[in-house]
Every structure is written in C-alpha cells, then in structure tokens.
Amino acid sequence: MAEHIRLAVAGVGNNISALFQGAELYRKLSAEGVSESDFPGVKRPRIGGISVSDLSFVAAFDIHPNKSGRPFNEAVLAEPNNYPRLDVELPQVPVTVQPGLAREEHAEPTSEQFRTVVEQLRESRAEVLLYSLPTGLQWAAEAYARAALEAGVAFVNCTPEVVARSPQLLAAYEEAKVPLVGDDLASHFGTSVVHRALLGLLSERGLTLDSSYQLNLGGNEDFRNLREQGGSKRQSKLNALAQEGVDTSNVEVIPSAGYVPHLRDHKVAMLNIEGLGWAGTPVSLDLKLKVQDSSNAAGVIIDLIRIAAASSRLNRGGFPVAAVRVLKSPAGGHPKYTAEDVEEGFRKLDGPGAAPQDGVLEASSR
Ligand SMILES: NC(=O)c1ccc[n+]([C@@H]2O[C@H](COP(=O)([O-])OP(=O)(O)OC[C@H]3O[C@@H](n4cnc5c(N)ncnc54)[C@H](O)[C@@H]3O)[C@@H](O)[C@H]2O)c1
C-alpha cells in the first residue's frame, strides 16, 4: 500500500465534496473485497503506486462563512455545496478550515494572510495543494501558487486561470523541482471531451465543419458564478477543442447558458454540429449530455493529484506530461504532445525504473 497523499485544498466546494466522499466509497468497496481493477469509473487504479483512496486531507482554506473556521467534515457538506451525500460513512478529518487569501492585497508575499498560508502548508506537511476556487480569480490562483511554491508543495490548478501556462511560474517551479499541474481540468466525460471527439470524427471522415456550438446549464455554484465570470472558461474550453484538421473559428462555446437551481449538481449540455458532406449536402448532429457535474471533476482530480504527488516523490519539478489529456489548457498547449508522450509520462511515474527527473517533459525544454 502506498503512502497516502497529504492533500491541502484551497476552496472547499462541490469538487472537494465529490473527491472526499468518492475516495471513501472506493475504500469501502475495497474493504468489501472488490478488486480495484473492478472499481466503476476508474481508468487507472494506481498512479505511481497510489490508489484512488490513498488520500489524507491535511489542510483546507475557504472564505465562505459556512465553511471558514469550521471542521473540515462540516464545511465540506455545508451549503451552498449541493453534491449529493453518498451512501458511505465519512472518517473524521482533524482539520479546521482556515480563512486563506480573501482579498487581492492578501496576495502580497509580505502580507500576514500570505505568510500564514505558507506556514500552514509547511506545518501540515502537505505534498499537494489543490486549487479549486470559483473561476475568474486570476490574482488568487497566482497567489496560492506562489504560496505553495514557497512551501515546496506541488500545485494542481482545477480552474482556467493561467498558472502552469505562465512561463515565469513554470520556470520557478522547474527550478525549485516542485510539480506544477494545470491548467483547468478536462472533466471525465464532459462537454469538452465529447465535443472534441465528435469534431475530430467529422474531420477524420472527411466532412467539412460548417458551424458548431456548445451550451452548458447547471444548478451549482460553479454555474451561478460562470454566468458572469465565464471569459477565461470560454477560452479554455475552446483550447480543449484544438486539434489537427479542425478549424474552430466557427465554433461557439457558452460555459454557463444559465443557472437552473433545481438541476442542483447536474450539468446539462447541448451540442450542435453542422457539417457538409458529399456534394456539399448538409449533415446535422444535436446531442444532449447530462452528468453529475462534480463527480465528473473528481474523477479527473484524483488523477491530477496522484500525478503531482508521484512526481513530487520522485523529486521531479515542472509540468508532468502525464497530465495532458486530463487538462483543457495544459502548459504548452495540446498540439505539443502526442499520445505516446503521455503514455511515456505515465510509464515513467509507474515503472520500476522511475528515477528522478526522467518522467517529466518540462514544457519550456520542448
Ligand atoms: N465541475 C467540473 O466538472 C469542473 C471542470 C473544470 C473546472 N472546474 C472548476 O473547478 C472550480 C471549483 O469548482 P466547484 O464546483 O468546487 O466550485 P464551488 O463554487 O462549489 O467551490 C469553490 C469554493 O471556493 C471558495 N472560495 C472562494 N473564494 C475563495 C478564496 N479567496 N480562498 C479560499 N476559498 C475560496 C468558495 O467559498 C467555495 O467553497 C471552479 O473554478 C470550476 O469552474 C470544474
């Protein structure tokens, strides 16, 4: 059994509720004798020897009055979180949620709040800081990333804010030999991966793309926030569609076409593709996708944090290429990496020959 990942989280929202409860559900399945290769919804039962339930929460930051200052177990189930309560007993996590960096002036490395975050990351002996704040807070993403770097803690950016794509931050993480994983997780079976695959299929079959759109609706805080703060998400979703042979200039993406409270943590997406086939005759595709939105995130976060922890344990800094396919906007951009690069990245994290510095393709050196 691998050592548990010592995980710190910034933002105790729906993603964290899905991650915490899901990891416990897999632990329960394992105790009931289910083999990890039969776990539903898990592609890689182990990454770097780490299983999906080898997880300990050691620090947490949030600013919401229902969460800040409260025990982790209460905060993670507190409103406005609305991920469903899974049928599993949850262990007591001995962590109180700390206030973190609430305002832009807290991002100053000399501010008391910034110093406290660095200290708490060090004291908790966190290996990974998972950044899972609402979209649109570029200052906060950079500030938490700088605090993690100072504490020598690997950083995973769930959001479309530019962190791993920042040449300065990436170079600083490479130099310090600390992993930096980002940006923006590509959900397990989300609109981006489905849209990307269908556009790729159209091109592979030789049809011409005329136009396409993607509309997303949901009833959680992410969808409420994205109505106003969807700019960075829209661009990141377009980045996720970029691939050879597909011209996305006539593709529109609406990250939150509406906040529909009764959908709670379900996301509904509508996808349309209009193409031209033989003799210019039209082909039209409309598709509806409905998912449990935060399970869709946690199913990928579990890989991102295992990649970050495995890289860190091998003393490898910078961007780990194994993370490319589970990100919308990876450092360096999708076209830079082949499927072989990604598999090689995993082999080097997993394999017996895993040695410091040879499983990470640092974006700046490629
Ligand atoms: N659900 C998905 O499939 C998916 C996919 C890709 C990216 N994401 C992104 O992941 C992020 C988190 O999603 P979520 O559904 O958990 O969101 P959420 O709104 O449920 O949680 C965000 C949490 O961050 C807290 N917060 C706000 N400002 C803070 C600060 N300054 N410091 C510390 N905490 C702060 C909020 O109080 C809240 O608890 C979003 O940016 C979302 O766009 C989600």
The ligand as an SDF file (V2000), in Angstrom:
LIG
                    3D

 44 48  0  0  0  0  0  0  0  0999 V2000
  -17.1940   20.5360  -12.1940 N   0  0  0  0  0  0  0  0  0  0  0  0
  -16.3710   20.3870  -13.1960 C   0  0  0  0  0  0  0  0  0  0  0  0
  -16.5040   19.4380  -13.9570 O   0  0  0  0  0  0  0  0  0  0  0  0
  -15.2330   21.3550  -13.4040 C   0  0  0  0  0  0  0  0  0  0  0  0
  -14.4560   21.2060  -14.5470 C   0  0  0  0  0  0  0  0  0  0  0  0
  -13.3930   22.0720  -14.7630 C   0  0  0  0  0  0  0  0  0  0  0  0
  -13.1270   23.0830  -13.8470 C   0  0  0  0  0  0  0  0  0  0  0  0
  -13.9130   23.2390  -12.7550 N   0  0  0  0  0  0  0  0  0  0  0  0
  -13.6020   24.3560  -11.8730 C   0  0  0  0  0  0  0  0  0  0  0  0
  -13.2860   23.9340  -10.5490 O   0  0  0  0  0  0  0  0  0  0  0  0
  -13.5070   25.0730   -9.6750 C   0  0  0  0  0  0  0  0  0  0  0  0
  -14.2080   24.6140   -8.4120 C   0  0  0  0  0  0  0  0  0  0  0  0
  -15.4790   24.0550   -8.7360 O   0  0  0  0  0  0  0  0  0  0  0  0
  -16.5420   23.7540   -7.5850 P   0  0  0  0  0  0  0  0  0  0  0  0
  -17.7450   23.2070   -8.2800 O   0  0  0  0  0  0  0  0  0  0  0  0
  -15.9160   23.0040   -6.4840 O   0  0  0  0  0  0  0  0  0  0  0  0
  -16.8530   25.2520   -7.1230 O   0  0  0  0  0  0  0  0  0  0  0  0
  -17.5870   25.7710   -5.7900 P   0  0  0  0  0  0  0  0  0  0  0  0
  -18.1180   27.1140   -6.0970 O   0  0  0  0  0  0  0  0  0  0  0  0
  -18.5200   24.7150   -5.2860 O   0  0  0  0  0  0  0  0  0  0  0  0
  -16.3750   25.8730   -4.7370 O   0  0  0  0  0  0  0  0  0  0  0  0
  -15.4580   26.9320   -4.6830 C   0  0  0  0  0  0  0  0  0  0  0  0
  -15.0830   27.1660   -3.2220 C   0  0  0  0  0  0  0  0  0  0  0  0
  -14.0650   28.1660   -3.1510 O   0  0  0  0  0  0  0  0  0  0  0  0
  -14.3550   29.0250   -2.0570 C   0  0  0  0  0  0  0  0  0  0  0  0
  -13.6220   30.2890   -2.1940 N   0  0  0  0  0  0  0  0  0  0  0  0
  -13.9850   31.4040   -2.8810 C   0  0  0  0  0  0  0  0  0  0  0  0
  -13.0090   32.3420   -2.7870 N   0  0  0  0  0  0  0  0  0  0  0  0
  -12.0230   31.8050   -2.0250 C   0  0  0  0  0  0  0  0  0  0  0  0
  -10.7520   32.2720   -1.5750 C   0  0  0  0  0  0  0  0  0  0  0  0
  -10.3190   33.5060   -1.9130 N   0  0  0  0  0  0  0  0  0  0  0  0
   -9.9700   31.4550   -0.8280 N   0  0  0  0  0  0  0  0  0  0  0  0
  -10.4070   30.1940   -0.4890 C   0  0  0  0  0  0  0  0  0  0  0  0
  -11.6130   29.7180   -0.8760 N   0  0  0  0  0  0  0  0  0  0  0  0
  -12.4010   30.4950   -1.6530 C   0  0  0  0  0  0  0  0  0  0  0  0
  -15.8730   29.1440   -2.0830 C   0  0  0  0  0  0  0  0  0  0  0  0
  -16.3790   29.6260   -0.8530 O   0  0  0  0  0  0  0  0  0  0  0  0
  -16.2560   27.6910   -2.3830 C   0  0  0  0  0  0  0  0  0  0  0  0
  -16.3660   26.9410   -1.1930 O   0  0  0  0  0  0  0  0  0  0  0  0
  -14.3100   26.1040  -10.4770 C   0  0  0  0  0  0  0  0  0  0  0  0
  -13.4520   27.1530  -10.8710 O   0  0  0  0  0  0  0  0  0  0  0  0
  -14.7790   25.3030  -11.6680 C   0  0  0  0  0  0  0  0  0  0  0  0
  -15.0030   26.1030  -12.8170 O   0  0  0  0  0  0  0  0  0  0  0  0
  -14.9600   22.3850  -12.5000 C   0  0  0  0  0  0  0  0  0  0  0  0
  1  2  1  0
  2  3  2  0
  2  4  1  0
  4  5  1  0
  4 44  2  0
  5  6  2  0
  6  7  1  0
  7  8  2  0
  8  9  1  0
  8 44  1  0
  9 10  1  0
  9 42  1  0
 10 11  1  0
 11 12  1  0
 11 40  1  0
 12 13  1  0
 13 14  1  0
 14 15  2  0
 14 16  1  0
 14 17  1  0
 17 18  1  0
 18 19  2  0
 18 20  1  0
 18 21  1  0
 21 22  1  0
 22 23  1  0
 23 24  1  0
 23 38  1  0
 24 25  1  0
 25 26  1  0
 25 36  1  0
 26 27  1  0
 26 35  1  0
 27 28  2  0
 28 29  1  0
 29 30  1  0
 29 35  2  0
 30 31  1  0
 30 32  2  0
 32 33  1  0
 33 34  2  0
 34 35  1  0
 36 37  1  0
 36 38  1  0
 38 39  1  0
 40 41  1  0
 40 42  1  0
 42 43  1  0
M  CHG  2   8   1  16  -1
M  END
$$$$
